[in-house]
Amino acid sequence: MQLIQRIFVTVALSMWASLSQADPGVTDSTITLGMSAPLSGPNGAYGVDMRQTIEAYFESINKSGGVRGRKLELVALDDGYETERTVANTKTLIKDKNVFALLSFYGSSPTTEAMNKVFGPAKVPLVGTISGAGTLREPLSANANSRYMFHVRTSYADETAVIVNHLAGLGISRIAVFYQDDGFGKSGLEGVTTALRQHKLAPVAVGTVERNSIDVAKAVEAIAKSNAQAVIMVTLYKPTAAFITGMKQVGQNPIFMALSPVGTEQLIQELGNTSPRGLGISQVVPYPWSASIPVVREYQKFSAKPGIYSYYGMEGYLMARTMVEGLNRISSKEPTRELLVNALESLNNMDFGGFKVNYSPTARQGSRFVELTVLGPNGKLLK
């Protein structure tokens, strides 16, 4: 009888232990998170900036005791802003690196593919991507994989609406679009076209550039012929700078407007002396040089170089801050991915001190924050 009781107790304890075990990526002392972003190549500056900020923030969290006694570790892989590499990295992070959750991915098409093929089916949460694409914002009822995608930034539709409304308010009606021929660019083009339609307008010309290319000659030719009053650019910093330079070389000087993924600081540096005063850029996080905003003051502590701040660093910090808030709200001593999803869903109108995120069991949008900035004298960005 005692033998049977001992066997029963042993089996019960074993079952209890297996049920209480945390998901992969969690030990008694650590939580491992995964990141895929361009860390090299034409767009490497974006990912490096985000990674450095996140690592500095995690180091601060760890020095203060971590998250419920567990230190945060980041595994960051370079995808070169290529879809296939992003999908492969996501598989590696989940299957080989055994990360608990994902953080700060980059780009529309790469993240969409990774969501639908890898982390969505695996039910691994991802907090934050540098993308406002509609393909990542399908209703949860339409795409079950989107349940695991928590956005921190607003959509391209919101960004482009603010830009178009601003231009229309200035009486500008001849608006062209220069876009990157991928998920990012096409989503931005759709947003511009939709916003123009609200003003009974349509693009007067359209030009494209391939991903990771600066061959903008055909786009310059097509848009220059239209004599557009303004050009909305849905591109990253290198093709954007090449396009602006090309337009100036053929005597065209419209108002240039860019979306937030362009990389504000990188664009200003790339333009150099040809930097057009009055260049407008929409932003989806607070002005990172404004110490009057509490969340910005917090971010500034984690900049890789004191006094050198950036929008990508600011956004990386907000993504990491959102992840940490979710981890802190997990209701069990043994974190699971489903518990993290539930915890993130409880962030209803969460104010980080000048920037709010808002999730629920049916909403993953995160933020609606958009403001316009303009390039002033001496290459200084103003808001």
GIUR-V288974 format. One record per residue. SS is DSSP state (@ for helix, = for strand, . for the rest). PSI is psi in radians with two decimals (none if undefined). Layout:
SS,PSI + SS,PSI
This chain:
.,-0.78 + @,-0.65 + @,-0.76 + @,-0.71 + @,-0.72 + @,-0.71 + @,-0.75 + @,-0.79 + @,-0.73 + @,-0.79 + @,-0.74 + @,-0.74 + @,-0.68 + @,-0.77 + @,-0.71 + @,-0.73 + @,-0.73 + @,-0.61 + @,-0.51 + @,-0.06 + .,2.48 + .,2.90 + .,2.98 + .,2.60 + .,-0.01 + =,2.22 + .,-3.08 + .,-0.36 + .,-0.14 + =,2.74 + =,2.14 + =,2.25 + =,2.62 + =,2.58 + =,2.40 + =,2.17 + =,2.83 + .,2.05 + .,-0.04 + .,3.05 + .,-2.94 + .,-0.51 + .,0.30 + @,-0.50 + @,-0.57 + @,-0.97 + @,-0.67 + @,-0.74 + @,-0.83 + @,-0.81 + @,-0.79 + @,-0.71 + @,-0.80 + @,-0.75 + @,-0.70 + @,-0.70 + @,-0.77 + @,-0.66 + @,-0.71 + @,-0.75 + @,-0.76 + @,-0.67 + @,-0.42 + .,0.18 + .,-0.02 + .,-2.79 + =,1.84 + .,0.76 + .,-0.06 + =,2.30 + =,2.56 + =,2.33 + =,2.43 + =,2.23 + =,1.94 + =,2.19 + =,2.54 + =,2.16 + .,-0.06 + .,0.30 + .,0.66 + .,2.36 + @,-0.86 + @,-0.69 + @,-0.61 + @,-0.78 + @,-0.77 + @,-0.73 + @,-0.70 + @,-0.73 + @,-0.77 + @,-0.78 + @,-0.72 + @,-0.79 + @,-0.62 + @,-0.76 + .,-0.21 + .,0.82 + .,2.68 + .,-0.73 + =,3.02 + =,2.70 + =,2.40 + =,1.14 + =,3.02 + =,2.34 + .,2.68 + @,-1.09 + @,-0.80 + @,-0.77 + @,-0.66 + @,-0.81 + @,-0.77 + @,-0.67 + @,-0.83 + @,-0.46 + @,-0.46 + @,-1.34 + @,-0.46 + .,-1.00 + .,-0.55 + .,-0.13 + .,0.79 + .,2.09 + .,2.53 + =,2.18 + =,1.94 + =,2.29 + =,2.56 + =,1.24 + .,2.43 + .,0.41 + .,2.51 + @,-0.50 + @,-0.36 + @,-0.05 + .,0.51 + .,2.56 + .,2.53 + .,-0.52 + .,-0.39 + .,-0.45 + .,1.83 + @,-0.50 + @,-0.46 + @,-0.16 + @,-0.45 + @,0.15 + =,1.95 + =,1.92 + .,2.55 + .,-0.63 + .,2.89 + .,-3.09 + .,2.84 + @,-0.55 + @,-0.72 + @,-0.74 + @,-0.88 + @,-0.57 + @,-0.73 + @,-0.75 + @,-0.87 + @,-0.74 + @,-0.65 + @,-0.83 + @,-0.76 + @,-0.64 + @,-0.38 + .,0.00 + .,0.27 + .,2.22 + .,-0.39 + .,1.63 + =,2.19 + =,2.89 + =,2.27 + =,2.04 + =,2.72 + =,2.31 + .,1.24 + .,-2.97 + @,-0.71 + @,-0.95 + @,-0.75 + @,-0.63 + @,-0.71 + @,-0.71 + @,-0.76 + @,-0.71 + @,-0.74 + @,-0.81 + @,-0.74 + @,-0.77 + @,-0.69 + @,-0.66 + @,-0.56 + @,-0.38 + .,0.26 + .,0.71 + .,2.94 + .,2.75 + .,2.37 + .,-0.30 + .,2.72 + =,2.37 + =,2.62 + =,2.84 + =,2.50 + .,2.68 + .,2.43 + .,0.48 + .,2.71 + .,0.39 + .,1.59 + .,0.14 + @,-0.81 + @,-0.64 + @,-0.74 + @,-0.79 + @,-0.82 + @,-0.74 + @,-0.59 + @,-0.64 + .,-0.44 + .,-0.23 + .,0.80 + .,2.51 + .,-0.48 + =,2.63 + =,2.18 + =,2.17 + =,2.07 + =,1.21 + .,2.92 + .,3.10 + @,-0.65 + @,-0.91 + @,-0.51 + @,-0.83 + @,-0.72 + @,-0.68 + @,-0.81 + @,-0.77 + @,-0.75 + @,-0.71 + @,-0.72 + @,-0.63 + @,-0.45 + .,0.29 + .,0.29 + .,2.28 + .,1.06 + .,3.07 + =,2.23 + =,2.27 + =,2.34 + =,2.75 + .,2.83 + @,-0.64 + @,-0.16 + @,-0.57 + .,1.41 + @,-0.93 + @,-0.71 + @,-0.67 + @,-0.79 + @,-0.75 + @,-0.72 + @,-0.64 + @,-0.60 + @,-2.28 + @,-0.26 + @,0.10 + .,2.11 + .,2.10 + .,2.35 + .,-0.05 + .,2.20 + =,2.46 + =,2.21 + =,2.53 + =,2.56 + .,0.10 + .,2.84 + .,2.70 + .,1.99 + .,-0.04 + .,0.03 + .,1.71 + .,-0.08 + .,-0.24 + .,2.12 + @,-0.79 + @,-0.51 + @,-0.73 + @,-0.69 + @,-0.81 + @,-0.74 + @,-0.41 + .,-0.39 + .,0.17 + .,2.48 + .,-0.60 + =,2.16 + .,2.24 + .,-0.16 + =,1.80 + .,2.88 + .,2.79 + @,-0.64 + @,-0.67 + @,-0.74 + @,-0.77 + @,-0.69 + @,-0.71 + @,-0.75 + @,-0.64 + @,-0.82 + @,-0.68 + @,-0.71 + @,-0.77 + @,-0.80 + @,-0.68 + @,-0.72 + @,-0.79 + @,-0.70 + @,-0.40 + .,0.00 + .,2.31 + .,0.04 + .,2.69 + .,-0.41 + .,1.74 + .,2.47 + .,2.83 + @,-0.66 + @,-0.65 + @,-0.59 + @,-0.74 + @,-0.83 + @,-0.71 + @,-0.75 + @,-0.65 + @,-0.32 + .,-0.05 + .,1.37 + .,1.96 + .,0.77 + =,2.12 + =,2.03 + .,0.10 + .,0.97 + .,0.00 + .,2.22 + =,2.49 + =,2.56 + =,1.95 + =,2.89 + =,3.07 + .,-0.29 + .,0.08 + =,2.38 + =,0.18 + =,-0.72 + =,-1.28 + .,2.75 + .,0.27 + .,2.16 + .,2.33 + =,2.68 + =,2.43 + =,2.83 + =,2.52 + =,2.05 + .,-2.83 + @,2.58 + @,0.46 + @,0.34 + .,2.31 + =,2.27 + =,2.70 + .,none
